[in-house]
């Protein structure tokens, strides 16, 4: 009988590196969370991808970008990752209504710095606001190109481990 033997030590080492890489995924998850954070930042920069519904005319807001009057929401976006997850999110209370849209509850408007409010030539101590209909402007959203970039990052990570 004739035997052919092949030294598979290189293959075994590559498989061990690959096993290590898929077991300890934190580095690639951190990179993916960064890509997701960049995508959300781009959503704010482009005012939606696809474009968000425009704002009602308001002379006090002339030239402002949608969802960026103060910059608080955009600057609150933080990436997080661990071995199993890559996420971006915000803890800003009003973020959900802008992401998903909805109706705000009726509420009273009272003056902050003065004794009365002036509305349409009237001076009053309070105004009953009926609530507002807020359109959805999804800022926590990935485009197909963002998903492609995440897949490419994962592929590069695995190719780097295998040594391709």
ZIGIMO-V717706 format. One record per pair of residues at least 24 apart in sequence whose ideal C-beta (glycine too) atoms are under 10 Angstrom apart, sorted by the first residue. I is the first residue (numbers start at 1). J is the second residue. D is the distance in Angstrom with one decimal. If there is no record, write none. Layout:
BEGIN
i->I j->J d->D
i->I j->J d->D
END
This chain:
BEGIN
i->10 j->163 d->9.5
i->13 j->163 d->9.5
i->14 j->161 d->8.1
i->14 j->162 d->5.7
i->14 j->163 d->6.8
i->14 j->164 d->9.7
i->15 j->162 d->9.2
i->17 j->160 d->9.6
i->17 j->161 d->5.1
i->17 j->162 d->7.2
i->17 j->163 d->7.9
i->18 j->158 d->7.2
i->18 j->161 d->5.6
i->18 j->162 d->6.2
i->19 j->161 d->9.5
i->20 j->161 d->7.7
i->21 j->157 d->7.1
i->21 j->158 d->6.7
i->21 j->160 d->8.4
i->21 j->161 d->4.1
i->21 j->162 d->8.7
i->22 j->157 d->9.7
i->22 j->158 d->8.0
i->22 j->161 d->8.5
i->23 j->83 d->8.4
i->24 j->83 d->6.8
i->25 j->81 d->9.1
i->25 j->82 d->8.9
i->25 j->83 d->5.4
i->25 j->84 d->7.1
i->25 j->85 d->9.5
i->25 j->86 d->9.2
i->25 j->154 d->9.4
i->25 j->157 d->8.7
i->26 j->81 d->6.8
i->26 j->82 d->6.4
i->26 j->83 d->4.9
i->26 j->84 d->9.0
i->26 j->86 d->9.8
i->27 j->81 d->9.2
i->27 j->83 d->9.7
i->27 j->157 d->7.5
i->28 j->81 d->8.9
i->28 j->83 d->9.9
i->28 j->86 d->8.4
i->28 j->150 d->9.6
i->28 j->153 d->6.8
i->28 j->154 d->6.2
i->28 j->156 d->9.0
i->28 j->157 d->4.4
i->28 j->158 d->8.5
i->28 j->160 d->9.7
i->28 j->161 d->9.7
i->29 j->79 d->9.9
i->29 j->80 d->9.5
i->29 j->81 d->4.1
i->29 j->82 d->6.6
i->29 j->83 d->6.7
i->29 j->84 d->7.3
i->29 j->85 d->6.5
i->29 j->86 d->4.5
i->29 j->87 d->9.3
i->29 j->154 d->9.8
i->29 j->157 d->9.9
i->30 j->79 d->8.0
i->30 j->80 d->9.3
i->30 j->81 d->4.7
i->30 j->82 d->8.9
i->30 j->86 d->7.4
i->31 j->81 d->8.5
i->31 j->86 d->8.2
i->31 j->150 d->8.7
i->31 j->153 d->5.3
i->31 j->154 d->8.8
i->31 j->156 d->9.1
i->31 j->157 d->7.4
i->32 j->79 d->8.9
i->32 j->81 d->7.0
i->32 j->85 d->9.3
i->32 j->86 d->3.9
i->32 j->87 d->9.4
i->32 j->88 d->9.9
i->32 j->149 d->9.2
i->32 j->150 d->5.3
i->32 j->151 d->9.8
i->32 j->153 d->6.2
i->32 j->154 d->7.4
i->32 j->157 d->9.4
i->33 j->78 d->9.2
i->33 j->79 d->3.8
i->33 j->80 d->6.3
i->33 j->81 d->4.1
i->33 j->82 d->9.5
i->33 j->85 d->8.4
i->33 j->86 d->4.0
i->33 j->87 d->6.5
i->33 j->88 d->6.4
i->33 j->150 d->9.9
i->34 j->79 d->5.9
i->34 j->81 d->8.5
i->34 j->86 d->8.5
i->34 j->88 d->9.2
i->34 j->153 d->9.1
i->35 j->79 d->8.9
i->35 j->86 d->8.3
i->35 j->88 d->9.5
i->35 j->142 d->8.7
i->35 j->146 d->6.6
i->35 j->147 d->9.5
i->35 j->149 d->5.5
i->35 j->150 d->5.5
i->35 j->152 d->9.5
i->35 j->153 d->6.3
i->36 j->77 d->9.4
i->36 j->79 d->6.4
i->36 j->80 d->9.9
i->36 j->81 d->9.3
i->36 j->86 d->6.3
i->36 j->87 d->7.3
i->36 j->88 d->4.6
i->36 j->89 d->9.7
i->36 j->140 d->8.7
i->36 j->141 d->10.0
i->36 j->142 d->6.7
i->36 j->146 d->7.3
i->36 j->149 d->9.7
i->36 j->150 d->7.6
i->37 j->77 d->6.3
i->37 j->78 d->7.5
i->37 j->79 d->4.1
i->37 j->80 d->9.5
i->37 j->86 d->9.6
i->37 j->87 d->9.6
i->37 j->88 d->5.0
i->37 j->89 d->9.9
i->38 j->79 d->9.0
i->38 j->88 d->9.4
i->38 j->146 d->8.2
i->38 j->149 d->8.7
i->39 j->88 d->8.1
i->39 j->139 d->9.8
i->39 j->140 d->9.1
i->39 j->141 d->7.6
i->39 j->142 d->5.3
i->39 j->143 d->6.9
i->39 j->145 d->8.6
i->39 j->146 d->4.2
i->39 j->147 d->9.2
i->39 j->149 d->8.2
i->39 j->150 d->9.0
i->40 j->74 d->8.3
i->40 j->77 d->5.1
i->40 j->78 d->9.9
i->40 j->79 d->8.9
i->40 j->88 d->5.6
i->40 j->89 d->9.3
i->40 j->90 d->9.0
i->40 j->138 d->10.0
i->40 j->139 d->5.9
i->40 j->140 d->6.0
i->40 j->141 d->7.7
i->40 j->142 d->8.6
i->40 j->146 d->9.3
i->41 j->74 d->7.3
i->41 j->75 d->9.8
i->41 j->77 d->7.1
i->41 j->88 d->9.5
i->41 j->139 d->9.4
i->42 j->139 d->10.0
i->42 j->143 d->8.5
i->42 j->145 d->9.7
i->42 j->146 d->8.3
i->43 j->67 d->9.2
i->43 j->74 d->9.1
i->43 j->77 d->9.4
i->43 j->137 d->9.0
i->43 j->138 d->7.8
i->43 j->139 d->4.8
i->43 j->140 d->7.9
i->43 j->141 d->6.0
i->43 j->142 d->9.1
i->43 j->143 d->8.6
i->43 j->146 d->9.5
i->44 j->68 d->6.3
i->44 j->71 d->9.1
i->44 j->73 d->8.1
i->44 j->74 d->4.5
i->44 j->75 d->9.5
i->44 j->77 d->8.1
i->44 j->137 d->10.0
i->44 j->139 d->6.1
i->45 j->74 d->8.9
i->47 j->137 d->8.3
i->47 j->139 d->9.5
i->48 j->136 d->9.9
i->48 j->137 d->6.1
i->48 j->138 d->7.4
i->48 j->139 d->7.5
i->48 j->141 d->8.2
i->49 j->138 d->9.2
i->49 j->139 d->9.5
i->49 j->141 d->7.0
i->49 j->142 d->9.2
i->49 j->143 d->5.3
i->49 j->145 d->9.0
i->49 j->146 d->8.8
i->50 j->138 d->9.3
i->50 j->141 d->9.1
i->50 j->143 d->8.9
i->51 j->137 d->9.5
i->52 j->98 d->9.1
i->52 j->135 d->7.6
i->52 j->136 d->8.3
i->52 j->137 d->4.0
i->52 j->138 d->8.0
i->52 j->139 d->8.3
i->53 j->101 d->9.0
i->53 j->134 d->9.8
i->53 j->135 d->4.4
i->53 j->136 d->8.1
i->53 j->137 d->6.7
i->54 j->135 d->9.3
i->55 j->135 d->9.7
i->55 j->137 d->9.9
i->56 j->132 d->9.8
i->66 j->98 d->9.3
i->66 j->137 d->6.5
i->66 j->139 d->9.5
i->67 j->94 d->9.9
i->67 j->95 d->9.4
i->67 j->98 d->5.9
i->67 j->99 d->9.8
i->67 j->137 d->6.0
i->67 j->139 d->6.5
i->73 j->98 d->7.0
i->73 j->99 d->9.8
i->73 j->139 d->7.5
i->74 j->139 d->7.8
i->77 j->139 d->7.8
i->77 j->140 d->7.9
i->86 j->150 d->8.3
i->87 j->140 d->9.5
i->88 j->139 d->9.9
i->88 j->140 d->6.6
i->88 j->142 d->9.6
i->89 j->140 d->7.1
i->90 j->139 d->8.7
i->90 j->140 d->7.8
i->94 j->134 d->9.0
i->95 j->139 d->8.0
i->95 j->140 d->8.2
i->96 j->140 d->9.9
i->97 j->132 d->9.2
i->97 j->134 d->5.1
i->97 j->135 d->9.9
i->97 j->136 d->8.9
i->97 j->137 d->9.6
i->98 j->134 d->6.6
i->98 j->135 d->8.9
i->98 j->136 d->7.8
i->98 j->137 d->5.3
i->98 j->138 d->8.4
i->98 j->139 d->6.9
i->98 j->140 d->9.8
i->99 j->136 d->6.9
i->99 j->137 d->7.3
i->99 j->138 d->5.5
i->99 j->139 d->6.4
i->99 j->140 d->5.8
i->99 j->141 d->8.6
i->100 j->134 d->9.0
i->100 j->136 d->5.5
i->100 j->137 d->9.3
i->100 j->138 d->7.6
i->100 j->140 d->9.9
i->101 j->133 d->8.1
i->101 j->134 d->5.6
i->101 j->135 d->5.2
i->101 j->136 d->3.3
i->101 j->137 d->7.5
i->101 j->138 d->8.8
i->102 j->131 d->9.7
i->102 j->132 d->9.4
i->102 j->133 d->7.9
i->102 j->134 d->5.9
i->102 j->135 d->9.2
i->102 j->136 d->8.1
i->103 j->130 d->9.6
i->103 j->131 d->5.6
i->103 j->132 d->7.3
i->103 j->133 d->5.5
i->103 j->134 d->7.4
i->104 j->129 d->8.4
i->104 j->130 d->9.3
i->104 j->131 d->4.6
i->104 j->132 d->4.8
i->104 j->133 d->8.1
i->104 j->134 d->6.5
i->105 j->129 d->9.3
i->105 j->130 d->9.6
i->105 j->131 d->5.5
i->105 j->132 d->9.6
i->106 j->130 d->5.3
i->106 j->131 d->4.7
i->106 j->132 d->9.7
i->107 j->131 d->7.2
i->107 j->132 d->9.8
END
